[in-house]
Amino acid sequence: MTLVSQLLIVTDAFSRARGLSQSRVATLLFNDGKKLALLRAGGDLVTGSYERALCWLSENWPEDAPWPSEVRRPHAFARPPEIGEGSGEGGRGEDAGHAGTVTDDTAAVTANDAGGFA
């Protein structure tokens, strides 16, 4: 499953749970009411936009609605760096924006090792 299809699954569920149009959700996520329609039509987006959108959705997810089981939910601490942070143009390197540790019964994994998702 592509990242775009995962994002569309989550935005569809969010839209239904909040009673919002896809255009409104696209505006909240990308400041572009047409972005989700463009993605459905085969458009693409950069990884940082995907990560920021999924983190925003996770942080604003309705407590009474289940997160789609086929898409891994990001944790709040795995928020990607803002534009201008991280590697490139004097940033802090590839670990920028990834802090904290995820633990389970078998191993400790840093957010960066888990790709920001657990």
C-alpha positions in Angstrom: 0.0 0.0 0.0 1.4 3.4 -0.9 1.9 6.2 1.5 -0.6 8.3 -0.5 -3.3 5.6 -0.2 -2.6 5.3 3.5 -3.0 9.0 3.9 -6.3 8.9 1.9 -7.6 6.1 4.1 -6.9 8.1 7.3 -8.3 11.4 5.9 -11.5 9.5 4.8 -11.9 8.1 8.3 -11.1 11.5 9.9 -13.6 13.3 7.6 -16.4 10.9 8.5 -15.6 11.0 12.2 -15.5 14.8 12.3 -18.3 15.4 9.8 -16.0 17.4 7.6 -15.7 17.6 3.8 -12.5 16.3 2.2 -11.9 19.9 1.0 -12.0 21.1 4.6 -9.6 18.4 5.8 -7.2 19.2 2.9 -7.3 22.8 3.9 -6.5 21.9 7.5 -3.6 19.7 6.5 -2.1 21.4 3.5 -3.7 24.9 3.3 -5.0 23.7 -0.1 -8.6 22.5 -0.3 -7.9 20.6 -3.6 -4.8 18.6 -2.4 -6.7 15.4 -1.4 -8.6 15.4 -4.7 -5.3 15.9 -6.5 -3.8 12.9 -4.6 -6.9 10.8 -5.5 -6.3 11.7 -9.1 -2.8 10.3 -9.0 -0.9 13.3 -7.6 2.0 13.1 -5.2 3.5 14.9 -2.2 6.8 15.1 -0.5 7.6 12.8 2.5 7.7 15.7 5.0 4.2 16.8 4.0 2.9 13.2 4.4 4.6 12.9 7.9 3.3 16.3 9.1 -0.2 15.5 7.8 -0.3 12.1 9.5 1.1 13.5 12.8 -1.5 16.3 12.7 -4.3 13.8 12.1 -3.1 11.6 14.9 -2.9 14.5 17.4 -6.4 15.7 16.4 -8.0 12.4 16.1 -11.5 12.1 17.7 -11.2 10.0 20.9 -14.4 8.1 20.1 -13.3 7.0 16.6 -11.0 4.1 15.8 -7.8 4.8 13.9 -7.8 2.8 10.6 -6.1 -0.5 11.5 -4.3 -0.8 8.1 -2.3 2.3 8.8 0.3 2.7 11.5 -0.4 5.6 13.8 2.4 8.0 14.5 3.2 9.0 18.1 3.2 12.7 19.0 6.9 12.7 19.8 7.7 11.5 16.3 6.7 14.9 14.8 8.9 15.6 11.8 11.0 18.8 11.7 9.5 22.0 10.5 10.6 23.4 7.2 14.2 24.7 7.6 15.0 22.3 10.4 16.8 19.0 10.1 19.4 18.2 7.5 20.2 20.8 4.8 20.8 24.5 5.2 22.5 24.3 8.6 20.1 21.9 10.3 20.7 19.5 13.1 21.2 16.4 10.9 19.0 13.3 10.2 17.9 12.8 13.8 16.3 16.3 14.0 12.8 16.2 15.2 13.0 12.6 16.5 13.2 12.3 20.2 12.0 9.8 22.7 12.0 6.1 22.9 9.3 3.5 22.1 9.4 0.4 24.2 7.5 -2.9 24.0 8.0 -6.3 25.6 10.9 -7.2 23.3 13.0 -4.2 22.5 13.6 -0.5 22.7 13.4 1.3 19.4 14.1 5.0 18.9 11.5 6.9 17.0 14.0 7.4 14.1 14.6 3.6 13.9 10.9 3.1 13.7 10.5 5.7 11.0 8.5 7.8 13.4 5.8 5.2 13.7 5.2 2.5 16.2 
